[in-house]
Each structure stands twice: as structure tokens, then as C-alpha cells.
Amino acid sequence: MKIVLPLLTLVFLSGCNTTSSERNADSGDTAKAGYRCKQVTALGSNIPNVYCSTKKQREEAAQRGIEATRTSQRVGRITGGNGS
């Protein structure tokens, strides 16, 4: 019993030591696809969330953002910008 607790603690702590960059560095295919992960902390939270995407997904998201900006600017001109 005296050995079980230190061994369990050691296993638990060594498992927590692995980072996402170490896991992603092992696979070369992800770099070819433009796969990238980013840690983002939400407003009011101390817990980071990991968001992963490919280059194609990031380009599509950027295009959707540009279109959303154009649409909002178009609506703003038509209604006078105050929503009425």
C-alpha cells in the first residue's frame, strides 16, 4: 500500500506533462495539410480551449468574415445605419 500511492501519483503527473505541441510534432502529415492548433481562453475564464483547423478551414472562415462584413455594411447603408 505504501508503494501504490506514490506510483499512482507518478503516473498521474507524468500523464499531465504531455503537451499538445509534443503530440502534434510526431505526425508529419498534419504539417503537410496545414493543420494548426491554437489555445484560446474565453472571456471570463482561465481555462484555455484548444481549436484545431486546417489551412482550408481557416481560409473559408476568413472568407465568411469578409462576406459578413460586406453584408453588414450593405444593410447599414440601406437602413441609414440605425436599424430603422
Number of C-alpha atoms within 10 A of each C-alpha: 5 6 7 9 10 11 11 11 11 11 11 11 11 10 10 8 8 10 9 12 11 9 9 15 11 9 10 9 11 13 13 10 12 13 16 15 13 13 12 12 12 10 7 6 8 9 11 11 12 11 10 12 13 15 14 12 13 15 11 11 12 12 12 12 12 11 12 12 12 12 11 11 12 13 14 14 11 11 10 10 12 9 9 7
